[in-house]
């Protein structure tokens, strides 16, 4: 017979350190209670996601119920179980080997992240792009042509709103196309696209983020290779990092540039600070201005509080200039393209202020509940050990060790800003508005590991190594496939629709989005309108437009029957506010005997 502290195979078994046990139990109970609360609150007839229909209060609730609730409970059960049982010390025997071959381990992690992103782009999403992602490619196509705005021929200028419906820059007189996003993410994709497939951009950036996490950790803890490897492992086993790297979202670039900025900042010399400001310029212009300055702000305040006022002022002046430049960027571009100051005024600082005020005016306290769901989704898509180890870092945060307070402040500032401005992230894999700060949490977890190893015995740390191995294996082998399948299953019908529309035989495809979800994603055209068929949103046409288009072109209609046949989620409430506009235009087309329903059967050969 073996003793209770010994495994059946002769390996000693131990409990994890007390601080990690308490943190794991606290995290498990918090996750379970919050998940149960969300489910109880939303699971009523008004919110039930029946027949594939997202609930009326948003896609995030639908995802929490349909995708995350089960796995959140699995994570809670795992953390609770690991906290109360004795673990074999099997992983501790591998730890010394890993430490002696740290470079090989990092290369392997980088390779795995890169391969996962490259393969997943095709296997999980099959190249399908949501509207945000499509606009990154849209702008990259324009930039590769040597322009910042794609001119629109006079023939199509009356229909620019129907040809490109969301997140577009208000260019006077419909003279051109460009998204309202800042250009650095699209520029990165444009550069990669000159040399290779632009879909490689995000996987390459994610792989670089893994390398940079290790570099930052080594700079922080030169004597703690174990903590650096653990921070890097937590990053590389994040489903959110891996699945998002399969997309064109700018958030992967935010993550990488934030970490590069921090690595340069920690050099603490003139070259490092100068380069950090340059990287800050790029990071601020990735797609939305707000994210990187919220990350950098606590570090700049620390310089001021520590008495390094000249350096702090250098950063403050530099970031003020950077922000003013990016706020004015589109006005500068429009002026460069020959727009008069009066015409380009709508895209300058006033345009930025109007958007910010609009977001502030839409604030409602119900956004707090939505942010809770966002945070639950975020932690469901991470390595299960990330949250408990970050909790253990509390002591380091309290004592002001290293950069723990600055990392934590960046997280708090971002959550507070998003709660006020944009609590609804829309479509995302995990919670993408915290994506740029996954490196911060991974580093906090590294601080937690260091704090953990300050007092416990060697045996307890051996159990901690086993816990790390279990959580990382679960993240890679169970959570990642599950999350990738969720992403694939949601994207699959949208991919089929975009392929069907691209293969339509008519000159135009007009989308009637009444009653189904994310129909705007089907309205996508080449920025130079070189594609056939061209795709238009029925919402942004009028009867005069219908008459002209029906006279000149052959037209297919894509509407609710086709969406249902392709498996697109339906929701009458999503489009109810402007269904009457589309009904009026569709009636005008019927009177002209214009347009034929797009044949679904003709596209059955389109497969993944």
C-alpha positions in Angstrom: 0.0 0.0 0.0 1.1 3.5 -0.8 0.8 6.4 1.6 -1.8 9.3 1.0 1.0 11.5 -0.1 2.4 9.1 -2.7 1.0 8.3 -6.1 0.3 4.8 -7.3 3.4 5.0 -9.5 5.8 5.9 -6.7 5.7 9.7 -7.3 5.3 11.8 -4.2 2.2 14.0 -4.1 1.8 17.4 -2.5 -0.6 20.3 -2.2 0.1 23.5 -4.1 1.2 26.4 -1.9 -1.4 28.0 0.4 -1.6 31.3 -1.5 -2.2 29.5 -4.8 -4.8 27.3 -3.2 -6.7 30.2 -1.8 -6.4 32.2 -5.1 -7.6 29.2 -7.1 -10.6 28.6 -4.8 -11.4 32.3 -4.9 -11.2 32.4 -8.7 -13.2 29.2 -9.1 -16.0 30.4 -6.8 -16.1 33.9 -8.4 -16.2 32.4 -11.9 -19.0 29.9 -10.9 -21.1 32.5 -9.1 -20.8 35.1 -11.9 -21.5 32.6 -14.6 -24.6 31.3 -12.7 -25.8 34.9 -12.1 -25.5 35.7 -15.8 -27.3 32.5 -16.8 -30.1 33.0 -14.3 -30.6 36.6 -15.3 -30.7 36.0 -19.0 -32.3 32.6 -19.2 -35.9 33.7 -19.6 -38.3 33.7 -22.6 -37.2 37.2 -23.6 -33.5 36.2 -23.8 -33.4 32.5 -24.8 -31.2 32.0 -27.9 -33.8 29.7 -29.6 -33.5 28.5 -33.2 -30.0 29.9 -33.4 -31.2 33.5 -32.7 -28.9 35.7 -30.6 -30.8 37.3 -27.7 -32.0 40.9 -28.0 -29.5 42.4 -25.6 -26.5 41.5 -27.7 -24.1 39.0 -29.2 -22.0 38.9 -26.1 -24.8 37.4 -24.0 -25.5 34.9 -26.8 -21.8 33.8 -26.8 -21.7 33.6 -23.0 -24.7 31.3 -23.0 -24.0 29.3 -26.1 -20.2 29.0 -25.9 -18.6 30.1 -22.6 -20.9 29.1 -19.7 -20.0 25.4 -20.0 -16.3 25.9 -20.3 -16.3 28.6 -17.5 -17.8 25.9 -15.2 -15.2 23.4 -16.4 -12.4 25.9 -15.6 -13.9 26.6 -12.1 -14.2 22.9 -11.4 -10.6 22.4 -12.6 -9.2 25.1 -10.3 -11.2 24.0 -7.4 -10.2 20.4 -7.8 -6.5 21.2 -8.2 -6.6 23.4 -5.1 -7.9 20.6 -2.8 -6.2 17.5 -4.1 -2.6 16.4 -3.8 -0.7 16.5 -7.1 2.1 14.2 -8.2 5.5 15.9 -8.6 5.9 14.5 -12.1 6.2 17.9 -13.7 9.0 19.0 -11.5 11.3 16.4 -13.0 10.8 18.0 -16.4 11.3 21.6 -15.0 15.0 21.3 -14.7 15.3 20.0 -18.3 13.2 22.9 -19.6 15.3 25.4 -17.7 18.4 24.0 -19.2 16.9 24.2 -22.7 15.0 27.5 -22.4 15.9 28.7 -25.9 14.7 25.5 -27.4 11.4 25.8 -25.5 10.9 29.4 -26.6 11.6 28.5 -30.2 9.1 25.6 -29.9 6.4 27.9 -28.5 7.0 30.5 -31.2 6.8 27.9 -33.9 3.6 26.4 -32.4 1.9 29.9 -32.2 3.0 30.7 -35.8 1.8 27.4 -37.2 -1.5 27.6 -35.2 -2.2 31.0 -36.7 -1.3 30.1 -40.2 -3.2 26.8 -40.2 -6.2 28.3 -38.3 -6.6 31.1 -40.8 -7.6 28.5 -43.3 -9.0 25.6 -41.3 -11.0 27.6 -38.7 -12.0 30.7 -40.6 -11.2 29.7 -44.2 -10.2 33.2 -44.9 -13.6 34.7 -43.9 -13.3 38.3 -42.6 -15.8 40.1 -40.4 -16.4 43.7 -41.3 -13.6 45.1 -39.1 -11.2 42.6 -40.6 -12.4 43.2 -44.1 -11.8 46.9 -43.7 -8.2 46.2 -42.6 -7.7 44.4 -46.0 -9.7 47.1 -47.7 -7.4 49.8 -46.5 -4.3 47.6 -47.1 -5.4 47.2 -50.8 -5.6 51.0 -51.1 -2.2 51.5 -49.4 -0.5 49.0 -51.6 -1.6 51.0 -54.6 0.3 54.0 -53.2 -2.8 56.0 -52.2 -4.6 56.6 -48.9 -8.0 57.0 -50.4 -9.5 55.0 -53.3 -11.2 57.3 -55.8 -14.8 56.5 -56.8 -15.9 57.0 -60.4 -18.7 59.5 -60.9 -21.0 56.6 -62.0 -21.0 55.1 -58.5 -20.7 58.1 -56.3 -24.5 58.3 -55.7 -24.3 54.8 -54.2 -21.2 55.0 -52.0 -23.2 54.5 -48.8 -24.8 51.4 -50.2 -21.5 50.0 -51.5 -19.6 50.5 -48.2 -22.0 50.7 -45.3 -20.2 50.8 -41.9 -17.1 52.4 -40.3 -16.3 54.5 -43.4 -14.7 57.9 -43.5 -17.1 60.6 -44.5 -15.5 61.8 -47.7 -17.2 64.7 -49.2 -19.4 64.1 -52.3 -18.7 60.4 -52.2 -15.4 61.0 -54.0 -13.5 58.1 -52.5 -13.4 55.2 -50.1 -11.4 54.7 -46.9 -12.3 53.3 -43.6 -12.6 55.4 -40.5 -9.9 53.3 -38.8 -6.4 54.6 -38.4 -4.0 53.1 -40.9 -1.1 51.3 -39.1 -2.7 47.9 -38.9 -3.6 48.1 -42.6 -0.1 49.3 -43.3 1.4 46.3 -41.7 -0.8 44.0 -43.8 0.0 46.0 -46.9 3.8 45.5 -46.3 3.4 41.8 -45.6 1.2 41.6 -48.7 4.0 43.0 -50.9 6.2 40.0 -49.9 3.8 37.2 -49.1 0.2 36.4 -48.3 -1.2 39.2 -46.0 -3.0 36.6 -43.9 0.5 35.8 -42.4 0.5 39.2 -40.7 -1.3 38.3 -37.5 0.4 34.9 -37.0 3.8 36.6 -37.4 2.8 39.3 -34.9 1.5 36.8 -32.4 4.7 34.8 -32.7 6.7 38.1 -32.1 4.5 38.8 -29.1 5.6 35.5 -27.6 9.3 36.3 -28.1 8.8 39.8 -26.7 7.0 38.5 -23.6 10.1 36.4 -22.9 12.4 39.4 -23.6 10.4 41.7 -21.2 10.3 39.0 -18.5 14.1 38.4 -18.7 14.7 42.2 -18.5 12.4 42.3 -15.4 13.8 39.2 -13.7 17.3 38.3 -15.0 17.8 35.8 -12.2 14.3 34.1 -12.6 14.3 32.2 -15.8 11.5 30.1 -14.5 9.2 33.1 -14.1 10.1 34.3 -17.6 9.2 30.9 -19.1 5.9 30.7 -17.2 4.8 34.2 -18.4 5.7 33.2 -22.0 3.9 29.9 -21.7 0.7 31.5 -20.4 0.8 33.8 -23.4 1.4 31.0 -25.9 -1.5 28.9 -24.5 -4.1 31.6 -24.6 -7.0 30.6 -26.9 -7.7 34.3 -27.4 -4.1 35.0 -28.6 -4.2 32.0 -30.9 -7.6 32.3 -32.4 -7.3 36.1 -32.8 -4.0 35.5 -34.6 -6.1 33.7 -37.2 -8.0 36.9 -38.0 -7.2 40.4 -39.3 -8.2 42.2 -36.2 -5.8 44.9 -35.1 -5.7 43.6 -31.5 -2.8 41.2 -32.2 -0.7 44.2 -33.3 -1.8 46.0 -30.2 -0.5 43.1 -28.1 2.8 42.9 -29.9 3.5 46.7 -30.1 2.6 47.2 -26.4 5.1 44.5 -25.4 7.8 45.9 -27.7 7.2 49.4 -26.2 7.6 48.0 -22.7 10.8 46.1 -23.7 12.2 49.4 -25.0 11.0 51.4 -22.1 12.7 49.0 -19.7 16.0 49.6 -21.4 15.9 52.9 -19.5 18.4 54.7 -21.8 18.1 57.3 -24.5 17.9 54.8 -27.3 15.3 52.8 -25.5 13.0 55.8 -24.7 13.4 57.3 -28.1 12.5 54.0 -29.8 9.6 53.5 -27.3 8.1 56.8 -28.4 8.5 55.8 -32.1 6.7 52.5 -31.3 4.1 54.4 -29.4 3.4 56.5 -32.5 2.7 53.3 -34.4 0.7 51.6 -31.7 -1.5 54.7 -31.2 -2.3 54.7 -35.0 -3.1 51.0 -35.3 -6.9 51.4 -35.6 -8.4 53.2 -32.6 -6.4 55.9 -30.8 -7.5 55.1 -27.2 -5.9 51.7 -26.5 -2.1 52.2 -26.4 -2.1 55.5 -24.5 -4.1 53.8 -21.7 -1.4 51.2 -21.5 1.5 53.7 -21.6 0.0 56.3 -19.3 0.8 54.6 -15.9 4.5 54.2 -16.9 4.7 57.9 -17.8 3.1 58.9 -14.5 5.6 56.7 -12.7 8.4 58.7 -14.2 6.8 61.9 -13.0 6.2 60.5 -9.5 9.7 59.2 -9.2 11.2 62.6 -9.9 12.3 62.0 -13.5 10.4 65.1 -14.6 12.4 65.9 -17.8 11.9 62.4 -19.2 8.3 62.4 -18.1 7.7 65.7 -19.9 9.4 64.3 -23.0 6.9 61.5 -23.0 4.0 63.8 -22.3 4.9 66.2 -25.1 5.5 63.3 -27.5 2.2 61.6 -26.7 0.3 64.9 -26.9 1.8 65.4 -30.4 1.1 61.8 -31.4 -2.5 62.0 -30.3 -3.0 65.4 -32.1 -1.5 63.9 -35.3 -3.7 60.8 -35.3 -6.8 62.9 -34.5 -6.0 65.1 -37.5 -4.7 62.3 -39.7 -7.7 62.0 -42.0 -8.0 65.7 -42.4 -4.3 65.8 -43.4 -4.9 62.9 -45.9 -8.0 64.5 -47.4 -6.1 67.8 -47.8 -3.3 65.9 -49.5 -5.8 64.4 -51.9 -6.9 67.9 -52.9 -9.9 68.4 -50.6 -10.5 72.0 -49.5 -10.2 72.8 -45.8 -14.0 73.2 -45.7 -14.6 69.8 -47.3 -12.1 68.0 -45.1 -13.2 69.6 -41.8 -15.7 66.8 -41.2 -12.9 64.3 -40.9 -10.6 66.2 -38.5 -10.6 66.9 -34.8 -14.3 67.8 -34.9 -15.1 64.4 -36.4 -13.1 62.7 -33.6 -14.8 64.8 -30.9 -18.2 64.1 -32.4 -17.5 60.3 -32.3 -16.3 60.5 -28.7 -19.2 62.6 -27.6 -21.6 60.2 -29.3 -20.1 57.3 -27.4 -20.2 59.2 -24.1 -23.9 60.1 -24.7 -24.8 56.5 -25.3 -23.4 55.4 -21.8 -25.9 53.5 -19.7 -25.3 51.7 -16.4 -26.5 48.4 -18.0 -23.1 48.4 -19.7 -21.6 47.3 -16.3 -23.4 44.0 -16.7 -22.2 43.6 -20.2 -18.6 44.3 -19.0 -19.0 41.4 -16.5 -19.9 39.1 -19.4 -16.9 40.5 -21.4 -14.5 39.7 -18.5 -16.0 36.2 -18.1 -15.4 35.6 -21.8 -11.9 37.0 -21.5 -10.9 34.6 -18.8 -12.6 31.6 -20.4 -10.3 32.1 -23.4 -7.1 32.2 -21.3 -4.9 29.5 -19.7 -6.8 28.6 -16.5 -3.8 29.3 -14.3 -3.5 32.9 -15.6 -6.1 34.4 -13.2 -5.0 32.6 -10.0 -1.3 33.5 -10.5 -2.3 37.1 -11.2 -4.3 37.1 -7.9 -1.2 35.9 -6.1 0.6 39.0 -7.5 -1.6 41.1 -5.2 1.2 41.2 -2.6 3.7 42.5 -5.2 1.1 45.1 -6.4 0.5 46.2 -2.8 4.2 46.6 -2.1 4.8 48.3 -5.4 7.3 45.7 -6.6 8.7 46.2 -10.1 6.1 47.4 -12.6 3.2 45.6 -11.1 1.2 48.8 -10.3 1.7 50.1 -13.8 0.6 46.9 -15.4 -2.5 46.7 -13.1 -3.4 50.4 -13.7 -3.3 49.9 -17.5 -5.9 47.0 -17.1 -8.1 49.1 -14.8 -7.9 52.2 -17.0 -8.8 50.1 -20.1 -11.8 48.4 -18.4 -13.1 51.7 -17.1 -12.8 53.4 -20.4 -14.5 50.6 -22.3 -17.2 50.4 -19.7 -18.0 54.0 -20.4 -17.4 54.3 -24.2 -17.8 50.8 -25.8 -19.1 48.1 -23.4 -20.3 46.1 -26.4 -17.4 44.7 -28.3 -19.6 43.1 -31.0 -18.0 40.1 -32.5 -14.8 38.9 -30.8 -13.0 35.7 -29.7 -12.7 36.2 -26.0 -12.7 39.9 -25.1 -10.7 41.7 -27.7 -10.6 45.2 -26.1 -8.3 43.7 -23.4 -6.3 41.8 -26.0 -3.4 44.3 -26.0 -3.0 43.7 -22.3 -2.8 39.9 -22.2 1.0 40.5 -22.0 0.4 42.6 -18.9 -1.6 39.8 -17.2 1.0 37.2 -18.2 3.7 39.3 -16.6 1.6 39.8 -13.5 1.3 36.1 -13.3 5.1 35.9 -13.5 5.2 38.2 -10.5 2.7 35.9 -8.8 5.0 32.9 -9.5 7.9 34.7 -7.9 5.9 35.7 -4.9 4.6 32.1 -4.7 8.1 30.7 -4.6 9.3 33.0 -1.8 7.9 31.0 1.1 6.7 27.5 0.1 8.8 24.3 0.3 10.3 22.7 -2.7 7.6 20.0 -2.5 4.9 22.6 -2.8 6.6 24.2 -5.8 6.8 20.7 -7.4 3.0 20.5 -7.1 2.7 24.0 -8.6 4.7 22.8 -11.6 2.3 20.0 -12.0 -0.6 22.4 -11.8 1.0 24.5 -14.5 1.4 21.5 -16.7 -2.2 20.4 -16.2 -3.6 23.9 -16.9 -1.4 24.4 -20.0 -2.2 21.0 -21.4 -5.9 21.7 -20.8 -5.6 25.1 -22.5 -3.9 23.6 -25.6 -5.6 20.3 -26.0 -9.1 21.0 -24.7 -10.0 24.7 -24.5 -8.3 25.7 -27.8 -10.0 23.1 -29.9 -13.3 23.9 -28.3 -12.9 27.6 -28.8 -11.7 27.2 -32.4 -14.8 25.0 -33.1 -17.0 27.7 -31.7 -15.4 30.3 -33.9 -15.5 28.0 -36.9 -19.2 27.2 -36.4 -20.2 30.8 -36.1 -18.1 31.9 -39.2 -19.1 29.0 -41.4 -22.4 30.2 -42.8 -21.0 33.7 -43.3 -18.2 32.3 -45.3 -20.6 30.3 -47.5 -22.7 33.4 -48.1 -19.7 35.5 -49.1 -18.5 32.8 -51.5 -22.0 32.5 -53.0 -22.3 36.2 -53.5 -18.9 36.4 -55.2 -20.0 33.7 -57.6 -23.3 35.3 -58.5 -23.8 35.7 -62.3 -25.5 39.1 -62.2 -23.9 42.5 -62.3 -25.1 43.5 -58.8 -26.2 41.7 -55.7 -28.5 43.7 -53.4 -28.6 42.7 -49.8 -31.9 43.0 -47.9 -30.7 42.6 -44.4 -34.2 42.6 -42.7 -34.4 40.1 -39.9 -30.9 38.6 -39.8 -27.7 39.2 -38.0 -24.5 40.9 -39.3 -25.9 41.2 -42.9 -23.6 44.3 -43.3 -20.7 41.8 -43.5 -22.0 40.7 -46.9 -21.7 44.1 -48.4 -18.0 44.1 -49.4 -16.5 45.5 -52.5 -13.0 46.1 -53.8 -12.0 49.7 -52.8 -11.5 50.5 -56.5 -14.8 48.7 -57.4 -13.1 46.3 -59.7 -15.2 43.4 -58.5 -18.2 41.8 -60.2 -20.8 41.5 -58.9 -20.8 44.6 -56.9 -22.7 44.3 -53.6 -25.1 47.0 -52.3 -27.1 47.4 -49.1 -30.8 48.0 -49.9 -31.1 50.2 -46.9 -29.1 53.0 -48.4 -30.9 53.2 -51.7 -34.1 55.1 -52.7 -36.7 54.6 -55.3 -34.8 56.8 -57.8 -31.6 54.7 -57.2 -33.6 51.5 -57.7 -35.0 52.7 -61.0 -31.5 53.6 -62.4 -29.9 50.4 -61.2 -32.7 48.2 -62.5 -32.5 49.9 -65.9 -28.7 49.5 -66.3 -27.7 46.2 -64.6 -28.8 42.7 -63.9 -29.5 42.2 -60.2 -29.7 39.4 -57.7 -31.4 39.7 -54.3 -30.1 38.2 -51.1 -32.6 38.4 -48.3 -34.1 36.5 -45.4 -35.0 33.3 -47.3 -31.4 32.9 -48.6 -30.0 33.8 -45.1 -32.2 31.1 -43.6 -31.1 28.5 -46.2 -27.4 29.3 -45.4 -27.9 29.0 -41.7 -27.4 32.7 -40.8 -28.8 33.5 -37.3 -32.1 35.3 -37.5 -33.3 38.1 -35.2 -36.2 40.3 -36.1 -35.3 42.9 -33.5 -31.9 43.6 -34.9 -33.1 45.4 -38.0 -36.6 46.4 -36.9 -35.9 50.1 -36.8 -35.3 50.4 -40.5 -37.1 47.4 -42.0 -39.7 49.8 -43.5 -37.0 51.5 -45.6 -36.0 48.2 -47.2 -39.6 47.1 -47.7 -40.4 50.3 -49.6 -37.3 49.9 -51.9 -38.1 46.2 -52.4 -41.7 47.1 -53.4 -40.3 49.5 -55.9 -38.1 46.8 -57.4 -41.1 44.4 -57.6 -43.1 47.0 -59.5 -40.3 47.2 -62.0 -40.0 43.4 -62.2 -36.4 44.0 -61.2 -34.1 41.5 -59.6 -34.2 37.7 -59.0 -33.7 35.9 -55.8 -30.2 34.5 -55.5 -30.4 30.8 -56.1 -29.1 28.9 -53.0 -29.1 25.5 -54.8 -26.5 26.8 -57.3 -24.0 27.2 -54.5 -24.3 23.8 -52.8 -20.9 22.9 -54.2 -19.3 25.6 -52.0 -17.7 23.7 -49.1 -15.0 24.2 -46.5 
